């Protein structure tokens, strides 16, 4: 499992994690599409915005390996702002290659790109 050095481990001051420390010995948690409802807590929206900003700052619009990025956090964005960059795609692989859909990410999380840091 690739470890993304320099990628933030979590949203500061919270328990919202962005990376995992080690591979899951029971198997890889697959990425799934999670529905984001409009009544999500502000802290959840801040975590999503900060995660999108970290993806943008670390990878830009280039494909990246899933590696140690947290499956739960990726799943909130998967299928919309983060999409598969390979075909066939294995959602249960640490080697899966993803890419930030910049247009969708800017539309959903504009503050992730303007540097203000608040929720999107």
C-alpha positions as a printed NumPy array, in Angstrom:
array([[  0.   ,   0.   ,   0.   ],
       [  1.406,   3.335,  -1.107],
       [  1.639,   5.907,   1.693],
       [  1.054,   9.45 ,   0.479],
       [  3.743,  11.404,   2.313],
       [  2.772,  14.984,   3.056],
       [ -0.96 ,  14.299,   2.773],
       [ -2.768,  15.434,   5.957],
       [ -3.745,  12.546,   8.224],
       [ -6.935,  14.174,   9.437],
       [ -8.868,  17.417,   9.69 ],
       [ -7.085,  19.352,  12.468],
       [ -8.965,  19.42 ,  15.763],
       [-11.359,  16.597,  14.766],
       [-11.538,  12.835,  14.449],
       [-12.212,  13.024,  10.701],
       [ -9.372,  10.955,   9.246],
       [ -8.015,  11.352,   5.734],
       [ -5.433,   8.537,   5.714],
       [ -4.976,   5.143,   7.309],
       [ -1.793,   3.95 ,   8.983],
       [ -1.678,   0.383,   7.716],
       [ -3.456,  -1.98 ,   5.358],
       [ -6.508,  -3.745,   6.766],
       [ -5.51 ,  -7.373,   7.474],
       [ -9.14 ,  -8.499,   6.938],
       [ -9.211,  -7.058,   3.417],
       [ -9.455,  -3.75 ,   1.631],
       [-12.531,  -1.636,   2.348],
       [-14.152,  -1.08 ,  -1.054],
       [-15.014,   2.394,  -2.288],
       [-18.753,   2.972,  -2.606],
       [-20.901,   5.902,  -3.671],
       [-22.355,   7.553,  -0.558],
       [-25.257,   9.95 ,  -0.787],
       [-24.532,  13.396,   0.677],
       [-27.689,  14.939,   2.078],
       [-28.19 ,  18.704,   2.357],
       [-28.677,  18.521,   6.133],
       [-25.166,  17.181,   6.855],
       [-23.421,  18.695,   9.844],
       [-21.155,  21.684,   9.191],
       [-18.179,  19.706,  10.518],
       [-18.82 ,  16.974,   7.923],
       [-18.914,  19.594,   5.161],
       [-15.676,  21.158,   6.46 ],
       [-14.019,  17.731,   6.401],
       [-15.139,  17.144,   2.798],
       [-13.886,  20.582,   1.763],
       [-10.518,  20.073,   3.476],
       [-10.142,  16.622,   1.891],
       [-10.888,  17.992,  -1.592],
       [ -8.361,  20.789,  -0.983],
       [ -5.736,  18.218,   0.064],
       [ -6.437,  16.143,  -3.065],
       [ -6.106,  19.257,  -5.235],
       [ -2.894,  20.427,  -3.542],
       [ -1.28 ,  16.988,  -3.658],
       [ -2.431,  15.634,  -7.033],
       [ -4.144,  18.404,  -9.012],
       [ -5.922,  16.915, -12.012],
       [ -3.401,  14.064, -12.351],
       [ -4.362,  10.441, -11.639],
       [ -3.309,   9.121,  -8.225],
       [ -3.143,   5.762,  -6.497],
       [ -5.646,   5.181,  -3.688],
       [ -2.915,   3.911,  -1.37 ],
       [ -3.473,   4.905,   2.256],
       [ -6.294,   7.394,   1.583],
       [ -9.272,   6.634,   3.825],
       [-12.025,   4.663,   2.052],
       [-14.778,   6.302,   4.079],
       [-13.657,   9.836,   3.231],
       [-13.116,   8.915,  -0.444],
       [-16.552,   7.285,  -0.601],
       [-18.279,  10.591,   0.259],
       [-16.763,  11.954,  -2.988],
       [-16.57 ,   8.789,  -5.111],
       [-18.514,   8.799,  -8.358],
       [-18.82 ,  12.595,  -8.4  ],
       [-15.726,  14.583,  -7.383],
       [-13.389,  11.568,  -7.379],
       [-13.749,   9.115, -10.249],
       [-11.913,   6.017, -11.479],
       [ -8.975,   6.759, -13.762],
       [ -8.687,   3.22 , -15.107],
       [-10.876,   0.614, -16.72 ],
       [-11.452,  -1.949, -15.343],
       [-11.573,  -0.374, -11.89 ],
       [-11.277,  -2.395,  -8.679],
       [-12.96 ,  -0.489,  -5.814],
       [-11.397,  -2.914,  -3.31 ],
       [ -7.741,  -2.334,  -4.196],
       [ -5.145,  -0.083,  -2.585],
       [ -3.559,   0.069,  -6.063],
       [ -6.709,   1.499,  -7.699],
       [ -6.069,   4.687,  -9.667],
       [ -8.403,   7.645,  -9.178],
       [ -8.575,  11.208, -10.442],
       [-10.136,  14.387,  -9.107],
       [-12.999,  15.547, -11.336],
       [-11.998,  19.195, -11.012],
       [-15.16 ,  20.657, -12.569],
       [-17.444,  18.68 , -10.243],
       [-15.206,  19.4  ,  -7.24 ],
       [-15.2  ,  23.159,  -7.944],
       [-18.989,  23.127,  -8.259],
       [-19.504,  21.173,  -5.02 ],
       [-16.649,  22.635,  -2.938],
       [-15.697,  26.063,  -4.3  ],
       [-13.951,  27.038,  -1.064],
       [-11.527,  24.128,  -1.485],
       [-10.07 ,  26.028,  -4.428],
       [-10.235,  29.629,  -3.231],
       [ -8.088,  29.073,  -0.144],
       [-10.648,  30.295,   2.394],
       [-10.893,  26.955,   4.198],
       [-14.591,  27.018,   5.165],
       [-17.222,  24.542,   4.141],
       [-18.27 ,  24.259,   0.538]])
